[in-house]
């Protein structure tokens, strides 16, 4: 037996709910602006977005509206950080850009190069580029704590590797660690 269509969760609205308990207009409003604006009446037809020529809602921005009341730059900051006015953090004494990726790791961008900060710190500690088999582990589990003493190098190998090949790889790439282990 079919259930009757649900109505919009907004108290003053009697339109049919289409997504997340909202009618098409209120759903569109929450997608674009972050709130349903229940006090604003629904015009004939559906809500068509901000008025023509609308500008970013961030004070002193003045750039054309893109989404949720923000220009494209502030919308992207809102999407990445949850705050449209989050300033871009500069890395390495004003060189490039420093920010967090979706996994919480610090990303450095300079010109056409993008690198994770913990890998860069480990490469500087090792004095060489990291190998594809190597990963960096944060000892305290805090992904943006990239102090050298908080980072340790991990090596992952493929399953099914011969012991002789694995030993040769370790001796070739980690000679100082092997010698230190043999001298103790």
C-alpha positions in Angstrom: 0.0 0.0 0.0 1.4 3.4 -1.0 1.9 6.0 1.7 0.6 9.5 1.1 3.3 12.0 0.1 5.0 13.8 3.0 4.8 17.6 3.3 7.7 20.0 3.8 9.1 20.1 7.4 8.9 23.9 7.4 5.9 24.7 9.5 4.2 27.3 7.2 4.8 25.2 4.0 2.3 22.7 2.8 4.2 21.7 -0.4 5.3 18.1 -1.0 8.7 17.1 0.4 11.2 16.0 -2.2 14.5 15.8 -0.3 15.6 15.6 3.4 12.0 16.5 4.4 11.9 19.7 2.5 10.1 20.9 -0.6 12.1 21.8 -3.7 12.2 25.5 -2.8 13.3 25.1 0.8 15.8 22.4 -0.2 17.3 24.7 -2.8 17.5 27.6 -0.3 19.4 25.5 2.2 21.8 24.2 -0.5 22.5 27.7 -1.7 22.4 29.8 1.5 22.7 27.4 4.4 19.2 28.1 5.9 15.6 27.6 4.6 14.6 31.2 5.2 11.1 30.1 6.4 10.0 33.7 7.0 10.5 34.6 3.3 7.5 33.8 1.2 7.7 31.4 -1.8 7.0 33.4 -4.9 5.0 32.0 -7.8 7.1 29.2 -9.2 10.1 28.0 -7.3 12.9 30.0 -5.7 15.5 30.9 -8.4 18.5 31.8 -6.3 19.9 35.2 -5.4 18.8 38.3 -7.1 20.7 39.3 -10.3 23.8 41.2 -9.4 24.1 39.8 -5.9 27.5 40.1 -4.2 29.4 38.1 -1.7 28.0 38.4 1.9 31.5 38.7 3.4 32.1 42.3 4.4 34.3 44.3 2.0 34.5 41.5 -0.6 32.3 43.0 -3.3 32.8 40.0 -5.7 29.8 38.5 -7.5 27.8 35.8 -5.6 28.6 32.1 -6.4 26.9 30.0 -3.7 25.5 30.0 -0.2 25.8 33.8 -0.3 29.5 33.8 -1.0 31.8 34.5 -4.0 33.7 31.5 -5.4 36.8 32.1 -3.2 34.8 32.4 0.1 32.5 29.5 -0.9 35.6 27.3 -1.3 37.0 28.4 2.0 33.6 27.7 3.7 33.5 24.2 2.0 37.2 23.4 3.0 37.3 24.9 6.5 33.7 25.4 7.6 34.4 29.2 7.8 34.2 31.5 4.8 36.5 34.0 6.3 39.3 31.6 7.2 42.5 33.2 5.9 44.8 31.3 3.7 47.8 30.3 5.7 51.2 31.0 4.1 53.9 28.4 4.2 57.7 28.7 4.5 58.0 32.4 5.2 55.5 33.7 2.7 56.3 31.2 0.0 53.3 29.3 -1.5 50.2 28.3 0.3 49.6 26.1 3.3 46.3 24.5 4.2 44.6 21.3 5.3 43.3 18.6 3.0 40.1 16.6 3.5 42.0 14.0 5.6 43.4 16.6 8.0 47.0 16.6 6.7 48.9 19.8 6.0 49.3 20.5 2.3 52.0 22.8 0.9 51.5 24.3 -2.6 54.2 26.4 -4.3 54.0 27.2 -8.0 53.1 23.9 -9.7 54.2 21.6 -6.8 51.9 20.1 -4.2 53.4 18.1 -1.3 52.2 16.9 2.1 54.1 18.7 4.8 54.9 15.6 6.9 56.6 14.0 3.8 58.6 17.2 3.2 59.8 17.2 6.9 60.7 13.5 6.7 62.7 14.1 3.4 64.6 16.9 5.1 65.3 14.7 8.1 66.5 11.8 5.9 68.5 14.1 3.5 67.0 12.4 0.5 63.7 12.0 -1.3 61.3 9.4 0.1 60.8 6.1 -1.8 57.4 5.0 -3.0 57.4 2.2 -0.4 57.9 4.6 2.5 55.2 6.3 4.5 55.3 8.7 7.4 53.6 7.9 10.6 52.5 10.5 13.2 53.4 9.0 16.6 50.8 11.0 18.6 48.1 10.5 15.9 47.7 14.3 15.3 47.9 14.7 11.5 48.9 18.3 11.5 51.7 17.9 14.2 54.7 17.7 11.8 57.5 18.1 14.2 60.4 15.8 13.3 60.3 14.1 16.7 56.6 13.2 16.2 57.3 11.6 12.8 58.6 8.1 12.1 59.4 6.4 8.8 57.5 3.3 7.9 58.2 0.9 5.0 55.5 -1.3 3.4 56.5 -4.1 1.1 54.5 -6.2 -1.2 53.2 -9.5 0.0 54.9 -12.5 -1.3 58.4 -10.9 -1.6 61.4 -13.3 -1.2 63.4 -12.8 1.9 66.7 -12.4 0.0 65.1 -9.6 -2.1 63.7 -7.9 1.0 67.1 -8.1 2.8 68.9 -6.7 -0.3 66.4 -3.8 -0.4 66.8 -3.0 3.2 70.6 -3.1 3.1 70.6 -0.9 -0.1 68.3 1.8 1.2 68.8 1.7 4.9 72.5 0.9 5.2 73.1 3.2 8.3 70.3 1.6 10.2 71.5 -1.9 9.4 75.0 -1.0 10.5 73.8 0.6 13.7 71.7 -2.5 14.4 74.6 -4.9 13.8 77.0 -2.9 16.0 74.8 -3.1 19.0 
